[in-house]
Each structure stands twice: as C-alpha cells, then as structure tokens.
Amino acid sequence: MKKVLLIMIAMTAAVTAFAQFPKGLSVGAGYGSGNKTFKSDGFDDQTIKTGGFYFGATYNLAIGESGLGVAPGLYLHFDKGDASDYLAPGAKLDLKETSLSVPVFVNYAIPVADILKVTPFVGPSLMYNFTAKLVAEDDEVNMYKDDPANGFESTYKHVNLFVGGGVALDIADIVRVSVGYDYGLLNRSSADGSKILDSRLHLGVAYLF
C-alpha cells in the first residue's frame, strides 16, 4: 500500500509540474480579420471588412503551481479595409489604421500529450488607434482631423475596449499557435445617432523564451 501511495504521489507531482503554464516572455506575430460595423438611425447597418498583421510580446505570470496564469501583452497592429461600397460607391477607397493594444488574458494550461498543452484564455484588451486614414487614388483624409474645406468633421474615437478569448496550443514549451476572437464594447463614433462597432478574429504564432 505504501508503494502504491508513493507512486501516486510521484505521478501527481509530475503532472502538476508539467501543467504549469510556461513562465516568462513570448514574442510573436499574426494575422487579424475584423468587421467594422456602422450603425446610423434610419439607415441599414453597413460593415467594412478589415484585415492586417500584428506583432508584439506577452509576459506570463504564473499563479501558484496549478497551471493558471495572467498574461499582459503589448502589440502593434496594421489594418486595412475596403470602404468603397459604404463610403464611395464606384470609387476605390481604403481605410488604413495603425493601433496599439494591451491585452490582459487569464489562461490555464491543460496537458494533453508529452509535448503539447492546450491553453484556453479569456480577458480584456485595451486598444488605442494612432492613425486612421481614408485613402483614395489621389487623396487621403485623416479621420482624426477636421477638414472644413471639404465639409469633413472628425467624429472617430481613438480608444476601444475589447473582451474576448480563445485557445492556444503550446508545442514542447517552445512554439505557441493561438486563435481568438474579440468583440469591441465601445462606440467609436461621437456623432449623434451613429455607432461604429469593431470585432476581430486573430491567428498568431509565438516563440516561448
């Protein structure tokens, strides 16, 4: 009985050690696909599909020995969308944005094989939009700057707060592949009777240090 108990204790210790989420830094990049939905009183909703790349880093802080962790990060995003159908039918018009996001995800590592962990994560992401431009073939409009000469008044907000989650696959505690979805909680428009809502799907690859 004592021998069986010792074996069980040893196995439990081994599984617990393996289940710990990798501590420390991860650096990676990925692709994001998003929807920017425009809502105006008296009009049908319109959606601009966006896509682009992001890169940055996350630092995971392990909580105890259970595999639970909290991972704040910092990421730079470059996104582009075709706004022609909504804002300029019959012409070529692109929406280009550059943003910085700060996610804080709670995660939990679940060992499923000798070299593989499945890690679900959930949490908020604060995003600040540095630049937003509507770009035509021979002109561009800064969405954060009024242009009285062309009758343009800026009503676009810089800040958004996302909430979302996803799942990551950690391979040999070296490479992480992740997929997630975030939904924007804040209205990006300051115009009366108007809303701009964001959502995004993202796929990333990171190196674990």
SULMO-V869198 format. One record per residue. N is the residue number from 1. NEAR is the number of other ideal C-beta (glycine too) atoms within 8 Angstrom. Layout:
<<N NEAR> <N NEAR>>
//
This chain:
<<1 4> <2 5> <3 6> <4 7> <5 8> <6 8> <7 8> <8 8> <9 8> <10 8> <11 8> <12 8> <13 8> <14 8> <15 9> <16 10> <17 8> <18 7> <19 12> <20 12> <21 14> <22 10> <23 8> <24 8> <25 8> <26 14> <27 8> <28 13> <29 9> <30 12> <31 10> <32 15> <33 9> <34 13> <35 10> <36 13> <37 12> <38 13> <39 8> <40 8> <41 5> <42 4> <43 6> <44 3> <45 7> <46 9> <47 9> <48 12> <49 10> <50 15> <51 10> <52 11> <53 9> <54 15> <55 8> <56 12> <57 10> <58 14> <59 10> <60 13> <61 9> <62 10> <63 7> <64 5> <65 7> <66 9> <67 10> <68 10> <69 14> <70 10> <71 14> <72 10> <73 13> <74 10> <75 12> <76 10> <77 14> <78 9> <79 13> <80 10> <81 12> <82 9> <83 12> <84 11> <85 6> <86 8> <87 6> <88 9> <89 5> <90 4> <91 7> <92 7> <93 12> <94 11> <95 15> <96 10> <97 14> <98 10> <99 11> <100 10> <101 15> <102 11> <103 13> <104 11> <105 12> <106 11> <107 15> <108 12> <109 14> <110 10> <111 9> <112 6> <113 5> <114 3> <115 5> <116 11> <117 12> <118 10> <119 14> <120 11> <121 15> <122 8> <123 11> <124 8> <125 13> <126 11> <127 13> <128 9> <129 12> <130 7> <131 9> <132 10> <133 11> <134 11> <135 9> <136 11> <137 4> <138 3> <139 6> <140 7> <141 9> <142 10> <143 9> <144 8> <145 6> <146 6> <147 9> <148 6> <149 4> <150 6> <151 6> <152 8> <153 5> <154 9> <155 8> <156 11> <157 11> <158 7> <159 9> <160 12> <161 11> <162 15> <163 9> <164 11> <165 10> <166 11> <167 11> <168 13> <169 11> <170 13> <171 10> <172 7> <173 7> <174 6> <175 10> <176 15> <177 10> <178 15> <179 10> <180 11> <181 10> <182 11> <183 8> <184 11> <185 7> <186 8> <187 7> <188 11> <189 11> <190 5> <191 6> <192 3> <193 6> <194 11> <195 10> <196 12> <197 10> <198 12> <199 11> <200 12> <201 10> <202 15> <203 9> <204 13> <205 9> <206 12> <207 9> <208 12> <209 6>>
//
